[in-house]
């Protein structure tokens, strides 16, 4: 255990780091603005507070006989974990929560971390993601794209009762407001209950009930928008709108990178994107007996990497988190104002009603699982 901690520290300290330039331009990180000339240390604290998931080695073999390291193939899965972890931090600790080395953290923080440990019984582990990817046509050990990761997270979230997220992955570059509201106000599913198409009404106390009498609340929304922003290279017409997404208070950043090289983009400075890089191999870390996690290797304590936005592969996925319905309504207003009205060629569409030529929208429900002993 001591040796693996030492190994992890060596890996982090030797990681390539690049200082920020001297500039008056603001830096945007997941909906927060920073100024390098006045609060650079605050900026670096904000970045190091994000959970950083990298390649790991020496974990139990996936599926019992599969790989015991994801080095070389798991980078997009790790980026998906980082985006989801940011949603969970916003859900339980708030966007302004900060991490400091050796500082005691709340139980919710350790519980979030335990969701992502490299064990088959952790709900968002590399084991669960790789095996759920088989249903999306990806063999264990095969590289994922942004859309595949989004579909896998959507399925795994159905089994996660603690966080109780509604995960919406947009289709055909279109976000449907009606479908999201239907999903987020959907009552708890019981095995015999039909999907509620019943009309909602609000009581004087603002609580929602459907005609079956279920008491409902808004399920926190994790919204993922897979996009293709060009053919071989990103089309410059999308750049301003893409950057605008990082300014929104609901921003969870973006999944993307270069061909077969995935990064988790968390912000920008000028025409450079700022990202966390999963391409560092660290040793498997398990939780302690008391449930806490030795967490230093889960936070990048270096200045983050940057890349020119024009070098971005056009296949990306944007992420947003809306804890309350008012957050989603505010996001819709910002999209209309900052993204849709400014552009001739739209990055994505936001529509009120479910398109009539699409199949009916049915909020996803946890499937009945039968144990086969596999």
Secondary structure as UniProt FT lines:
FT   HELIX           2..13
FT   STRAND          26..29
FT   TURN            30..31
FT   STRAND          32..35
FT   HELIX           36..48
FT   STRAND          55..57
FT   HELIX           62..64
FT   TURN            71..73
FT   HELIX           75..92
FT   TURN            95..96
FT   TURN            101..102
FT   HELIX           107..114
FT   TURN            115..116
FT   TURN            120..121
FT   TURN            123..124
FT   HELIX           126..134
FT   TURN            135..137
FT   TURN            140..141
FT   HELIX           146..157
FT   TURN            158..159
FT   TURN            161..163
FT   STRAND          166..169
FT   TURN            172..173
FT   STRAND          174..176
FT   HELIX           177..184
FT   TURN            191..192
FT   STRAND          201..202
FT   TURN            204..205
FT   STRAND          208..209
FT   TURN            211..212
FT   STRAND          215..216
FT   STRAND          221..228
FT   HELIX           236..238
FT   HELIX           239..247
FT   TURN            249..250
FT   STRAND          251..258
FT   TURN            259..260
FT   STRAND          261..269
FT   TURN            270..271
FT   STRAND          272..277
FT   STRAND          281..283
FT   TURN            289..290
FT   HELIX           296..298
FT   STRAND          305..308
FT   HELIX           309..311
FT   STRAND          315..322
FT   HELIX           325..334
FT   HELIX           335..340
FT   TURN            341..342
FT   STRAND          349..351
FT   TURN            356..357
//
